[in-house]
Amino acid sequence: MSAVSRLVFSDDLAALVRRRAAAGGVDYPVRRRASIKDVVESLGVPHTEVYSIEAHGRARDFAWLLEPGCRVLIRGAEPPVDVTRPSLLRPRPLAGIRFVVDENVARLAPLLRLVGLDAEYDRAWRDERIAGRALEAGRVVLSRDRALLKRSAVVYGRLVRSARPWDQLVEVLGLFGLLRPPGLLGRCLRCNLELARVDKSEVMDRLEPKTKKYYDQFYICPGCGRVYWRGSHCERMLARLKRAGVRVGP
């Protein structure tokens, strides 16, 4: 039996493989007992990007040991990804969709909060802290750092392909079926806490004259105390979201 196996990656994953692929896949020499997870990650593809593994006509989990002379089909995500449903590769689903954002996509965090999604971010957090937070709080890690996403504590994640923050937002929303997110003014852009409705009279002394005159509905962050209202800045952001295909509710 040949000591070489062929790994065939779907198109979205093939671009992540660091070894030049032969036509139809990557020839991988099987010299030791190694799980398919370790093999795939050695080629540059974090396990968070893999959603299906098939060998000998059967679905395999990450612990399956690569065998010499076999052909392995490795597929990426097919949107929308539902993190609340168990699968062979991820038998323990999350309670809901919540994120933790790495420093290298830091500007993505306030955009996710802008549309009402829970997105934790702390510039002081290193890889170990982010991975631990993802595990203990059931969060999806968003990063452009492959090493972070290869950590075993990270079950759900996304190696963000886009370079620009607004493109990153659309990429993440599309992947997880969130192109109709909760809506504007759901969370504090600074703290990530849910905003609370506040009576205009309680924040009147903090408002500019034109804001006092033209707006009546206000929200406040229970953490930092920042006041929000749906002014022209919100309308501009809403228009930009709509142009990107995001449907934001009230």
Summary of the structure (lengths in Angstrom):
residues: 250
radius of gyration: 21.9
end to end distance: 62.0
largest distance: 80.6
contacts: 735
relative contact order: 0.11
helix: 30%
strand: 19%
